[in-house]
């Protein structure tokens, strides 16, 4: 699977990677002390990581925290890894 949130640089080829681990990231949100903008931000020290087998978008609710996204650890696939196996399909 490939998902991009950081824009595309012209002339750069996609890199094949192997997913090593996936964790749901949950945390509490609130207005940080002394903030003038009154915008909710992740509260430091409230992060909960939950190891999962796949990032399916259906994280279970956790008490006191909200789902923030996934943390994926990956490593560059071995040279020559091409096709559907390299894309995890």
C-alpha positions in Angstrom: 0.0 0.0 0.0 1.2 3.5 -0.6 -0.2 6.7 0.9 1.3 10.1 0.7 0.7 13.2 2.8 3.9 15.2 2.1 3.6 16.2 -1.5 5.5 14.7 -4.5 8.9 15.8 -5.6 9.2 15.5 -9.4 11.9 13.1 -10.5 11.9 10.9 -7.4 11.1 7.3 -7.8 9.0 5.5 -5.1 10.9 3.4 -2.6 9.9 -0.1 -1.8 9.8 -0.9 1.9 8.9 -3.8 4.2 6.6 -2.9 7.1 8.2 -4.2 10.3 5.6 -3.1 12.8 2.4 -1.0 13.2 1.0 0.7 16.3 -2.1 2.7 16.9 -1.3 6.0 18.5 -3.7 7.4 21.0 -3.3 10.5 23.2 -5.3 13.2 25.1 -5.9 16.6 23.4 -6.2 19.9 25.2 -5.2 23.5 25.2 -1.6 23.7 26.3 -0.8 25.8 29.4 -0.1 29.4 28.5 -1.4 29.0 24.9 -3.1 32.1 23.4 -4.6 30.3 20.5 -7.0 28.0 22.5 -6.5 25.2 20.0 -6.3 21.6 21.1 -2.9 19.9 20.8 -1.7 16.5 21.8 -0.9 16.6 25.6 2.6 15.6 26.3 2.9 12.4 28.4 -0.5 11.0 27.4 0.5 8.9 24.5 -0.6 5.2 24.4 0.8 2.9 21.7 -1.1 -0.2 20.9 0.6 -2.8 18.6 -1.6 -4.1 15.8 -1.3 -6.4 12.9 -2.7 -4.0 10.3 -3.7 -0.3 9.9 -7.4 -0.9 9.1 -8.8 2.4 10.3 -10.9 0.8 13.0 -9.0 1.5 16.2 -10.9 0.5 19.3 -11.7 3.4 21.7 -9.4 3.7 24.7 -10.4 5.4 27.9 -9.2 9.0 28.4 -7.4 9.2 25.0 -8.4 9.7 21.3 -7.1 7.9 18.3 -4.4 10.1 16.5 -3.1 7.8 13.8 -0.7 5.0 13.1 3.1 4.7 13.7 4.6 2.5 11.1 8.1 1.2 11.3 9.5 0.1 7.9 12.8 -0.8 6.3 14.0 -0.4 2.8 13.1 -3.6 0.8 16.0 -5.7 -0.5 17.2 -4.6 -3.9 15.2 -6.2 -6.7 12.1 -6.5 -4.6 9.4 -5.6 -7.2 5.8 -6.4 -7.9 2.9 -7.2 -5.7 5.0 -9.0 -3.0 7.0 -5.8 -2.4 3.8 -3.8 -2.0 2.4 -6.2 0.6 -0.3 -7.7 -1.6 
